[in-house]
Amino acid sequence: MRVVLFTGKGGVGKTTLAAATAAHLARAGRKSLVVSTDPAHSLGDALGADLDGEPDELEGGLFAAHVDTRALVDGAWTDLQGHLRTMLAGAGVDELMADELTVLPGVEDLLALAEIRRLAETGLWDVVVVDCGPTAETLRLLGLPEALAGYLERLFPAHRRAVRGMLAGLAGGRPGSPAAAGWDRTIDALDQLAAQLTGLRALLADRDRTSIRLVTTPERVVAAETRRTLTALALHDLRVDGLVANRVMPAPPPSLRGPTARWLRERHAEQQAVLAEVRAECAGTVPVETVAYAATEPTGVPALLELAAALYPPGVDPVARPGRDAPPALTVRRIAGEGTSRDSEFELVLRLPGAADGPLDLSRVGDELVVSVGVTRRLVSLPSVLRRCAVTAARLEGEGHATDLVVVFAPDPAVWMR
């Protein structure tokens, strides 16, 4: 089973291409579900169908749905929020403050992603195509599981959640009392949330099963955002399996004359220049495909199938799995010393395409390395061999889509002496 998430700057046509891909796969005999997490919910318009939260079969093998985040919030999250309010009230927190503390920013995005995972793991479809929101919303969506899992572990560590009696005692409850029972329910809910976050992270990190398809247009402003998105997705160790440049203007015939012809030629030349830059930056790493500008907007399954036929020639699998020889996003290599000697030095290498184009910040917090590129931040848990080391240097290697962030570590004398 494959999961492919389509995203891009608003208005580039990602919804249309996601729907076209799903329709193409279904027509080829692969049972497909296309589902939208975009608040705009334009997937139904593209397919020419009325959609709701339950997958509906539009034609043989093609299913579609909109994720109803409001219903999800009113359901699963409300229960956990109630348990947390009870827990805080038992600890003496004011009721009004408890309400504010249990408001989780981004909960709708988290539940939408959880619904995608639930649908994918039913095993009912060969391919799940996801029409995500614009890139900024998608980056927040895809970064939530890892970020929230870290916050949850800091607030309620797993080893402390396991000691239920001690927690209940801190809240003034005794084993078997209503207060203790309330704590048990709260901890059960937290454990379920932790398990769900772990499952979401596993789904997104499964580079053989899950990938992201970026949609752009050959315009400099849009291409610049696409570059930043590639860097942010690489920072989160998420695989981009393709970039689709939509609405590419054809070259006007040489016989065409006049102001309109001049405008068309200039527009075509500008788009081709942008495409050449994008292809050069992604060479050997992310394949770039193009879709011609259509005279009419493709809506309805027949029109979407025509669009997909131009994007995916015969014999091309739209959701082919990547090769097993793809390099890992993060590696650690020894550059000096042997074994556990105190003169050992290491380099942590993080693939970070486009990092040289934006502000890059690096810091160390405990056993984690905090890497920020622009407005995107990730906490990288350090391997055990680096936790007793200090950062001594950092540099960028390569250029374009082949840029690596290299962080140098050497043993920390203060740690080795303990």
N, C-alpha and C positions, 0 to 999 in steps of 0.2 A: 504494500500500500504506500502511495506517495502523497505528500502534502506539499502544495506549491502555493506560496503567498504572493499575490500581485500587489505592488505598491508603487507610488510615484507622486510627484507634485500634483496638486489638485488641478483637474481639467486636462490631463495629458492623455486620457483614454484608457486608464487601467481597468476600469469596470468592463468596458467593451471587450478588451483583450482577454480578461479573465473568463468572461462568459463565452467568448469565441473558442478559447482553449478547451473548456469543459465540453462544449457542444461537439467539437472536433473529436475529442477522445471518446465520447459516447457513440458517435456515428461510426467510429472505428471498432466498436465492440467492447469498450472498457467502461464499466459502470462508474459514472462520475457524479460528484456532488459539487456544485458551485455555491458558496455561501458568503454572504456579505457581513463584515463587521463595520462597514463605513456608516457613520450616522446619517449620511445623506440618503442611503438606501435607494440608489439608482439602479441596482441590479435588475429589479423587476421591470424597469423601463427599458433596459437594454434587451431583455429577453422577451418583452411584450407579454408579461404575465403578472398576476397578482400574487405576491409572496408573503409568507408569514414565518413564524419561528420554527415550524415543522417542515422538513424536506418534502417537496411536492414533485412528482414525476411529470415533466413537461412533455417528454417523448421517450421512446425506448432507450433506457439507460442513462438519461439526463435528468438529474434532480437538482432542485434549487431551493434556497431558504435565505431569510434574513435573520440574523441573531437579534433577539428581543432582549436587550440588556436590562431594560426596566423590569421586565418580568423576572429576570435572574436575580436582580438586586432585591426585589420584593420577596424572593424565595430564600435561597441558600444563605445569602449574606445577612439577612435580617435575623436569622436564628443565631448565627455566630455573634453578631453585634449585641443581641440580647444577653448572651452568656457573658460577654466581656463587660457589659454594664453591670451585671450582677456581681461579677468578680471585683470590679472597682468599687462598687458600693460597699461590698463586704470589707474592703480594705480601708473604708472611711472616706472615700472620695465623694465630693458633692455630686448630686444627681445631674445637675446641669453640666458640670465639668466632665462627668463620665460620658454624657451624650456627645460632647465635643471630642473627647479623646478617642471615641470609637468610630469616628468618621474617617474612613480610609480613602485618601485621594487615589483616584485611578481604579477604584474597585470595579467600575463598569467595564473598563478595558480588561481587567484581570478575569472577570467572569465570562466575557466574550471569548477570550482565549481558552478558558477552561471548557466552554461549550464546543469550540472547535476540536479540542482534544477528545471530548466525549464522542462527538460525531465520528471522528477519525478512527477511534478504537472500537466502534461497534462492529467493524469488519464488513459493513454492508456495501462499501464502495471500494473500487480499485484505486481511485484518485479523488482527493479532496482539494478543490481549487478555492482559495480564499481571496475574496476581493476586500483588501484592507483599506483603511482610511488613507488620507494623504500622509506623506513621509514623516512629518513631525509626530503625528498621532501614532503611526506604526512603530516608530522608534521607541516611543514611550510604552506602547503595548508590549513589544518584544523584550524590552529591558526590565519590565515589572517583575516577572517570576524570580530572577536572580536577585534583584534589589530587595524585594519584600522578604525573600527567604533569609537574606542576611540580617535584615532588621528584626525579623521574628526570632532568629536565633540569639540576637543580642538582648532582646527584651525578655524572652521566655526560652532560655536554653533547653535543649532536649533532655539533658541529664537532670535538670531541675524539674521539668515537667514530669519526669518519671517518678520523682519523690512526692507523690500526691499528698501524703499525710502531713508532711512538713509545710507545704504550701497552704493547706487548709488550716493548719494551726496558726500560721502567721496571720490569717484572716479572722481568727477568733473562733474557728469551728473545731469540733471534735469528731473523730472517726464515727461515722454513722449518723451524724447530725445533718439537718437540712443544708447548713452552710457547707459542710464537707461534700455533700451530694452535688451541690451547685458547682463547687470547684471541680469535681470529677467531670461534670458535663462540659465545663469550660475547657478543661485540659483536653478532653476528647475532641472538642471542636477545633482547638489549636493544633492538635496532632493531625486531624484531617486536613486542615489548611496547609500544614507543613508538607504532608504527603502529596497534596494537590500541586503545590509549588514545585516539589521535586519532580513530579510527573511532567509538568509543563516545561521545566528546564530540560528534561531528558528528551522530550519531543522536539524542541527547538534545536537542541545540540546534536540530534541524530542526523549527521551530514549525509547519510546514505538514504534517508527517508524524507527529510524536510529541507526545502530550499526556498529561496526568495527570488522573484523575477521583478526586476526594476523596469518601469516604463518611463520613458522620457520623450521629449520632442527635441529636434535639432535646433535649439535656440540657446544662446549663451547663458542666459539667466537660469533656464531650466537645467541645462547641463551642469552648471556650477553646483546647484543643489544636489543633483545626482551624484557628483563626485563626493560631496560631503556625506551623503547617505551611504555610499560605498565604504567610506572610512568608518562611519559610526557602526555599521553592521559588522565590519571586520573587528572592531574593538570589542563587540559583544560575541565574537566567534560564531557568527551566523553566516551560512553559506549562500552566496549569490550565484545562481547557476546560469544567469543570462540577463542581458540588457536589451530591451526592445525600444528602438527609436521609432516613434509613431508620427504619422502625418508628414511624411517626407515628400516635398514637392518634386514632381517630375520636371525634367528639362524641357523647355518649350521647343517646338520644331524650329529649325534654322530659318524657315520661310516666313515665320511670324515677325511682323514689324510693328513699330509704334511704341508709345509709352507703356502700354500693358505688357508687351513683349520684353521691354527693358526691365520693368519691375520683376517679371517672372524670372528672368535670367539672373538678376541680382539676388533675388530671394533664394533661387536654387543654388547659386554659388556660395552664398553665406551658409546655408544648411550643410552643403557638402564640406565646407571648411570645418564647421563644428563637428560633423561626423568623423572627419579624418582625425581630429584631435582626440575624440572619445575613443576611437579604435586604437590609436597609438598608445593611449594610457592603459587600455584594457588588454593589450596584445598578449596572447598566451595565457591569460588568466580567466577573463570573463568574455564569452562570445557575445558579439553585438549583431542583432538582426534589425531589419528595417521593415516598415509598413508604409505603403504609399498613401498619400492623402486621397481619401475617397470623395467623390463628388456629392454623395449623400451619406448621411449618418446611418451606419448599419444597426438596425434594430430588428428584433425578431430572429428566431433560430435560423431560417434560410439565409438571411443576410450575414449573420455571424459565421455561418459555415463557409461562405464565400471569402470572408476576411481571413479565416483560419487557413483556408487552402493556399492563400498567397503567403502567409507567414510560415506555414509548415508544409514544405514540398513533400511529394510522395516518398515514403521510406524514412522520413524524419520523425522520430519519437519526441513529441513535445515535452515529455517529462522523463527523458532518459536519465538513468542513474549515473552519477559521476564515476570516474575511474578511481580505483582503490589507491592509486599512487599519488593522490593529491597531498601536498605537504600539510602537516598539522599547523594550526594557527599559532600555537605557542610551543616553543621547544627550549630546553636547557642544555647547554654544552659546556664542558670543562675546557678551560683555556690554559690552566697551569696547575701543577701539583698532581698528586695521585691519592686515591683512597680518601681518607678523612683527614689528611694532613692539613696543618694550619696555614700552609702556604698555598693552598688551592685557590683558584679563582674560577668564576663561572660567568657565563653570559646567558641571560634570559632573552629570547628573541620572540617578539610578537609581531606577526604580520599586520601591517597598518597602512594600507594603500592610501595615498593622498595626505598623509600626516604632515608633510612639509608645507601644505597649502594653508593650514589653519593654526591657531594658537594651540600649543601642546604643553601640558603641565603634568609633572610626575612627582609623586610623594609617597612616602612609606608610612603606613599606619599599622603598627604591630606586625602581624603575619600576613599583611596584605599590601599590595602595591596599588596605589590609586592612580589611574591613568585617565586624563581628561583631554579630549580633542574637541575644541569648540565648546558646545554646550552639552556634549555627551561624555558621561563619566562611567568608568567601570572599576570595580574592586576586584583585582586579580589575586586569588589565594596563592601564596607562594608555596612551591614544593618544599618538603621537609628539609632538603639539603641546603636551601637558601634561607631558612628561617634563622639560622645562627650566623648569617652573614650580613654585612652592611653594604649599601649601595655606594659604589665609588665613582661611577661614571655612567653616562648614557649618551647615545648618539643615534642618528638616523642613517640607514644604509639604503642605497638604491634610489629609485625615483618612480614617479607615476604610481601605477598599480602594483609595482614590485617593491614598495618601500617597507622596510622593517625597522621597528624600534628595538634597539639593542641596549640592554641594561646590564652593567657589569657589577658583579658581587664579589666581595672578598670577606674571609672570616672576620667576625667582630671580636677583637680581643676581650672585651668586657664579657661577652657571652661565653667564649671558650674557657675563660678562667673559672667559671662557675661549675 
